[in-house]
């Protein structure tokens, strides 16, 4: 009986450690030389990290370790996996993040 309980606790411990692996987050580095907009947020020139949980509905815009904006997004299927992470712009408006090696992109 004790062995059975120990086995169950071991399995639960392994599953608890593995959960963060399943909930991956994706990120993209962004360096702006001029102001840009993501969603309704104006970003000043500088270095940013754009983070989103796999399948998440919001992108976090991080600058110097602080979240400066949360922007709603939706996922779109790509026809091919990009080799590198790319951030798409239309007239200083960030419109999409394509993550290298992934068939999905976050779109704004």
C-alpha positions as CSV (number, residue, x, y, z in Angstrom):
1,X,0.0,0.0,0.0
2,X,2.8,2.4,0.9
3,X,4.6,1.6,-2.3
4,X,1.4,2.4,-4.3
5,X,1.1,5.8,-2.6
6,X,4.8,6.6,-3.2
7,X,4.4,5.7,-6.9
8,X,1.3,8.0,-7.2
9,X,3.2,10.9,-5.5
10,X,6.2,10.4,-7.8
11,X,4.0,10.5,-10.9
12,X,2.2,13.6,-9.7
13,X,5.6,15.3,-9.0
14,X,6.8,14.5,-12.5
15,X,3.6,15.9,-14.1
16,X,3.8,19.0,-12.0
17,X,7.4,19.6,-13.3
18,X,6.4,18.9,-16.9
19,X,3.4,21.3,-17.0
20,X,5.5,24.5,-17.7
21,X,7.1,22.6,-20.7
22,X,3.6,22.3,-22.3
23,X,2.7,25.9,-21.7
24,X,5.5,27.4,-23.9
25,X,5.8,31.1,-24.4
26,X,7.2,32.7,-27.5
27,X,9.1,35.9,-27.7
28,X,10.5,38.3,-30.3
29,X,13.2,41.0,-29.9
30,X,12.3,44.4,-31.3
31,X,14.6,47.4,-31.8
32,X,12.9,50.6,-32.9
33,X,14.7,53.6,-34.4
34,X,11.5,55.6,-34.7
35,X,8.1,55.5,-33.0
36,X,5.8,52.7,-33.9
37,X,2.3,51.5,-32.8
38,X,1.2,48.1,-31.7
39,X,-2.6,47.9,-31.2
40,X,-3.4,51.3,-29.7
41,X,-0.1,51.7,-27.9
42,X,2.5,54.1,-29.2
43,X,6.1,52.7,-28.7
44,X,9.1,55.1,-28.5
45,X,12.4,54.2,-30.1
46,X,14.3,51.6,-28.1
47,X,14.6,47.9,-27.4
48,X,11.5,45.8,-26.6
49,X,10.6,42.1,-26.1
50,X,7.2,40.9,-27.4
51,X,6.0,37.9,-25.5
52,X,3.0,35.7,-25.9
53,X,1.9,32.3,-24.5
54,X,1.4,29.6,-27.0
55,X,-2.2,29.9,-28.0
56,X,-2.6,33.0,-25.8
57,X,-4.8,36.0,-26.8
58,X,-2.5,38.8,-25.6
59,X,1.0,39.9,-26.4
60,X,3.0,41.5,-23.6
61,X,5.3,44.4,-24.7
62,X,8.3,44.4,-22.3
63,X,10.9,47.2,-22.0
64,X,13.7,47.0,-19.5
65,X,12.0,44.2,-17.6
66,X,8.7,46.0,-17.2
67,X,5.5,45.3,-19.1
68,X,4.5,48.5,-20.9
69,X,1.5,47.2,-22.8
70,X,-0.8,44.2,-23.2
71,X,-2.1,44.0,-26.8
72,X,-4.9,41.6,-27.9
73,X,-3.9,39.3,-30.8
74,X,-5.3,36.3,-32.7
75,X,-3.4,33.4,-34.4
76,X,-3.3,32.8,-38.1
77,X,-1.9,29.8,-40.0
78,X,1.1,30.4,-42.3
79,X,1.7,28.5,-45.5
80,X,5.3,27.8,-44.6
81,X,7.5,28.0,-41.5
82,X,9.7,31.1,-41.5
83,X,13.4,30.4,-40.8
84,X,13.7,33.3,-38.4
85,X,11.3,35.3,-36.2
86,X,10.0,38.3,-38.2
87,X,7.9,41.3,-37.1
88,X,5.8,42.8,-39.9
89,X,5.0,46.5,-40.1
90,X,2.6,48.6,-42.2
91,X,3.4,52.3,-42.0
92,X,4.9,52.1,-38.5
93,X,2.1,49.9,-37.3
94,X,3.1,46.4,-36.1
95,X,0.7,44.0,-37.7
96,X,2.1,40.5,-37.2
97,X,4.8,38.4,-35.5
98,X,6.0,35.3,-37.3
99,X,7.9,33.0,-35.1
100,X,10.8,31.1,-36.6
101,X,10.1,27.4,-37.2
102,X,6.4,27.8,-36.3
103,X,3.4,27.6,-38.7
104,X,1.3,30.1,-36.6
105,X,1.7,33.9,-36.4
106,X,0.3,36.4,-33.9
107,X,-1.7,39.0,-35.7
108,X,-3.0,42.4,-34.5
